[in-house]
Amino acid sequence: MKQPTNYDKLPTIPVSGDSSLCHCGWPTMASVVRGCIPEGKRAVVVAECYPGVDLDEVRSGLDELADIAICAENALKSPEELAALLAPFLGDDPVFGKMVDPDLAAMGKMFDTAKTAQLRREIADARGHVLIYGTGAAYIAERWELLLYCDVTRWEIQQRQRRHKTANIGAQNASSSAAELYKRAYFFDWRVADAEKHCLHRAIDFYLDTNLAQVRKRFRVPTTGRHWPRQPGGRFGWCRSSTQGCGVGSGCASTSTCPATRQTSHGASIACRRRTACASASAI
């Protein structure tokens, strides 16, 4: 007799009973985000993407938001440089490897200094609505009016790897075997992306589920399980070193004491990637 199982094949996390917090499809998503961007003013919208997200789809889906769009991944180090950086951790074994050192699992380690400076100059000189998208978009932008996080599950990433529809960060290796793609993602890509997501998640304005092609859901954050009061423009901010949500233009109740903190343009402090350097690490 087959024993019943309590394994949940379709786990869910209740976010809210309010259906207005979730919308499907790029047109709806773009319309909602556009409503949060001040008309006639310069605004930077960041679409941070987990490795494996379809960047072309993100770019086309959010195209109407931007007067200029910049792909953050254009500033990555060359494939050869990244391969040399990761060689001690990946080795030659087809399966086994070593987790990257914590100091290497930082978004900035993947980017070329000169290319990054050039992109940041382009962003500073741009007028109108500027969209920065891709893995490392928040690192490149540094400051923004809206932060979107485009996510995808590990299982869907593996399916795309098997179909050769996605590559590793900065590697241009989509044609490699699924095993090679998975190994590098497991030991490097996902470590970097997870650390960045952990750093950013309380400052996310919109969360985008990008698992199903052409069908996208967005959730208005907060992602902390607490429902902060809605602020003007429908945006949420978070002060890492305080317990106060901060709205657009309202500033923060207090500022982080971390010397490497990045500041969003609406005042919310974003804790640095080097969490060991944060005096307010317990708030992360």
NUMIVEX-720925 format. One record per residue (C-alpha): residue number from 1; x, y, z; residue in one letter. Coordinates in steps of 0.001 Angstrom, whole numbers. Layout:
BEGIN
     n        c1        c2        c3   res
   NUM         X         Y         Z     a
...
This chain:
BEGIN
     n        c1        c2        c3   res
     1         0         0         0     m
     2      1388      3377     -1023     k
     3      2102      5595      1919     q
     4       814      9180      1740     p
     5      3459     11885      1556     t
     6      3523     15327      3079     n
     7      6004     16607       475     y
     8      4658     19781     -1103     d
     9      5389     19733     -4821     k
    10      3962     23206     -5318     l
    11      5022     25255     -2285     p
    12      3667     28754     -1936     t
    13      4355     31673       364     i
    14      1319     33860      1076     p
    15      2247     37470       388     v
    16     -1071     39244       629     s
    17     -4769     38681        85     g
    18     -4886     41861     -1985     d
    19     -4981     40865     -5662     s
    20     -4134     44427     -6687     s
    21      -554     43755     -5583     l
    22       -12     41312     -8430     c
    23      -221     41941    -12168     h
    24       537     39703    -15141     c
    25      2140     40553    -18465     g
    26      4757     43029    -19622     w
    27      2290     45677    -20886     p
    28       593     45850    -17488     t
    29      3924     45814    -15674     m
    30      5283     48632    -17828     a
    31      2123     50667    -17284     s
    32      2294     50282    -13490     v
    33      5974     51224    -13380     v
    34      5462     54155    -15727     r
    35      2876     55514    -13311     g
    36      5578     55711    -10637     c
    37      7995     57731    -12771     i
    38      7641     61513    -12567     p
    39      6711     63023    -15926     e
    40      9077     65544    -17421     g
    41     11873     64747    -14979     k
    42     15019     62703    -15295     r
    43     14620     59295    -13694     a
    44     16781     56188    -13480     v
    45     15006     52825    -13433     v
    46     17120     49813    -12540     v
    47     16073     46297    -13567     a
    48     18456     43998    -11682     e
    49     18358     40532    -13258     c
    50     19222     37183    -11727     y
    51     21583     35207    -14016     p
    52     19441     33219    -16429     g
    53     16765     35872    -16924     v
    54     16068     36568    -20609     d
    55     17573     40036    -21041     l
    56     16086     40553    -24495     d
    57     12621     40003    -23073     e
    58     13264     42373    -20181     v
    59     14588     44998    -22583     r
    60     11626     44739    -24954     s
    61      9092     44469    -22128     g
    62     10273     47663    -20470     l
    63     11221     49517    -23654     d
    64      8381     52024    -23441     e
    65      9641     53213    -20060     l
    66     12971     54495    -21282     a
    67     14366     57194    -23513     d
    68     17669     55361    -23279     i
    69     18429     51791    -22196     a
    70     21828     50579    -21019     i
    71     22795     46952    -20454     c
    72     24955     46690    -17353     a
    73     26588     43503    -18621     e
    74     28427     45484    -21299     n
    75     30837     46473    -18524     a
    76     31704     42918    -17457     l
    77     35254     41702    -17652     k
    78     36116     39707    -20754     s
    79     35248     35977    -20826     p
    80     38961     35203    -20684     e
    81     39505     37358    -17601     e
    82     36558     35800    -15797     l
    83     37690     32291    -16727     a
    84     41152     32983    -15289     a
    85     39578     34419    -12137     l
    86     37461     31310    -11613     l
    87     39966     28651    -12671     a
    88     41198     27916     -9104     p
    89     37619     27237     -8005     f
    90     36226     25367    -10990     l
    91     39252     23186    -11768     g
    92     39122     20469    -14433     d
    93     36729     17989    -12863     d
    94     33393     17863    -14755     p
    95     31376     17821    -11518     v
    96     33356     18872     -8464     f
    97     34660     22318     -7688     g
    98     35041     24781     -4824     k
    99     32804     27633     -3730     m
   100     34284     30998     -4577     v
   101     35837     32949     -1726     d
   102     33416     35389       -57     p
   103     35455     38391     -1203     d
   104     35198     37167     -4799     l
   105     31438     36652     -4541     a
   106     30894     40393     -4872     a
   107     29245     41949     -7896     m
   108     32018     44467     -8431     g
   109     34631     41734     -8885     k
   110     33077     40791    -12223     m
   111     33204     44233    -13762     f
   112     35966     45966    -15652     d
   113     36962     49247    -14012     t
   114     37295     51268    -17223     a
   115     34091     49909    -18768     k
   116     32202     50567    -15546     t
   117     33428     54168    -15419     a
   118     32360     54660    -19049     q
   119     28847     53327    -18443     l
   120     28458     55473    -15348     r
   121     29446     58540    -17379     r
   122     26817     57641    -19969     e
   123     24211     57315    -17241     i
   124     25214     60655    -15699     a
   125     25000     62395    -19084     d
   126     21698     60799    -20093     a
   127     18493     62808    -19982     r
   128     14900     61725    -19605     g
   129     14069     58233    -18386     h
   130     17070     55916    -18203     v
   131     16723     52130    -17936     l
   132     19705     50110    -16705     i
   133     19103     46367    -16903     y
   134     20936     43067    -16545     g
   135     22971     41328    -13867     t
   136     24840     44023    -11955     g
   137     22498     46840    -13008     a
   138     22245     48179     -9446     a
   139     26031     48064     -9091     y
   140     26475     50060    -12285     i
   141     23699     52556    -11571     a
   142     24581     53255     -7906     e
   143     21581     55613     -7627     r
   144     18034     55223     -8922     w
   145     14407     56284     -8594     e
   146     12940     52787     -9019     l
   147     14453     49354     -8450     l
   148     12931     46346    -10217     l
   149     14183     42848     -9466     y
   150     13750     40311    -12276     c
   151     13984     36816    -10838     d
   152     13927     33247    -12144     v
   153     13993     29914    -10319     t
   154     16989     27589    -10328     r
   155     14882     24869    -11931     w
   156     13902     27115    -14830     e
   157     17528     28172    -15233     i
   158     18502     24514    -15577     q
   159     15830     23994    -18228     q
   160     17215     26940    -20176     r
   161     20743     25592    -19786     q
   162     19632     22269    -21272     r
   163     18064     24106    -24203     r
   164     21221     26264    -24543     h
   165     19131     29395    -24069     k
   166     21279     30962    -21379     t
   167     24973     31396    -20604     a
   168     26990     31933    -17455     n
   169     27713     35472    -16334     i
   170     29963     37138    -18881     g
   171     30962     33836    -20485     a
   172     29113     33757    -23840     q
   173     29024     29968    -23463     n
   174     25374     29073    -24046     a
   175     26475     26287    -26412     s
   176     28409     24501    -23608     s
   177     27009     21337    -22080     s
   178     24301     21665    -19444     a
   179     26688     20123    -16903     a
   180     29334     22806    -17542     e
   181     26786     25592    -17352     l
   182     25320     24221    -14129     y
   183     28689     23740    -12482     k
   184     29829     27309    -13070     r
   185     26427     28668    -12019     a
   186     26476     26595     -8840     y
   187     29972     27538     -7724     f
   188     30029     31147     -8894     f
   189     27051     32796    -10631     d
   190     24466     31958     -7993     w
   191     26782     32857     -5108     r
   192     27321     36349     -6511     v
   193     23683     36861     -7448     a
   194     22376     35599     -4104     d
   195     24676     37952     -2199     a
   196     23502     40859     -4346     e
   197     19837     39925     -3925     k
   198     20300     39733      -166     h
   199     21869     43161      -194     c
   200     19142     44750     -2312     l
   201     15937     42993     -1405     h
   202     14586     45478      1117     r
   203     15016     48318     -1346     a
   204     13183     46584     -4215     i
   205     10207     48554     -5501     d
   206      8852     45843     -7801     f
   207      9565     42130     -7946     y
   208      9190     40427    -11327     l
   209      8692     36681    -11696     d
   210     10199     35872    -15112     t
   211      9833     32098    -15216     n
   212      7162     31799    -17907     l
   213      7876     33310    -21312     a
   214      5684     36341    -22051     q
   215      3798     35933    -18771     v
   216      5219     38029    -15985     r
   217      3954     38717    -12520     k
   218      5044     41639    -10460     r
   219      4687     42038     -6746     f
   220      4879     45351     -5023     r
   221      7271     44879     -2153     v
   222      7986     44974       840     p
   223      9437     41499       818     t
   224      9931     41418      4573     t
   225      6459     40109      5382     g
   226      5511     43427      6969     r
   227      3204     45777      5123     h
   228      4740     49217      5262     w
   229      2470     52201      4552     p
   230      2295     53065       896     r
   231      4309     56154        97     q
   232      3719     58862     -2542     p
   233      4243     57406     -5986     g
   234      3569     53914     -4682     g
   235      7193     53244     -3856     r
   236      8810     51765      -822     f
   237     12218     52524       613     g
   238     14181     50943      3421     w
   239     16782     52313      5764     c
   240     19189     49541      6623     r
   241     20243     51108      9870     s
   242     16784     52020     11096     s
   243     13357     50441     11410     t
   244     11574     53124      9431     q
   245     10342     52771      5877     g
   246     11142     55855      3843     c
   247      9148     57283       996     g
   248     10326     59029     -2118     v
   249     11888     62348     -1265     g
   250     11236     61957      2453     s
   251     14769     60974      3378     g
   252     15641     58431      6031     c
   253     15136     58453      9743     a
   254     18811     57738     10040     s
   255     21654     56907      7724     t
   256     23852     53851      7668     s
   257     27222     54103      9325     t
   258     28710     51711      6773     c
   259     31448     53572      4851     p
   260     30650     51665      1666     a
   261     26911     52332      1635     t
   262     25271     53253     -1649     r
   263     22484     55841     -1573     q
   264     19418     55713     -3779     t
   265     18306     59078     -5090     s
   266     15225     59012     -2853     h
   267     17332     58684       254     g
   268     17118     55006      1159     a
   269     20383     53554      2313     s
   270     21448     50367       563     i
   271     23908     48343      2602     a
   272     27212     47580       969     c
   273     28053     44208      -525     r
   274     30929     43812      1905     r
   275     28626     43027      4794     r
   276     31544     42470      7148     t
   277     32242     46173      6846     a
   278     28715     47170      7833     c
   279     28246     48518     11294     a
   280     24531     47755     10852     s
   281     25024     44171      9662     a
   282     22358     42918     12039     s
   283     19777     44869     10030     a
   284     20579     42961      6844     i
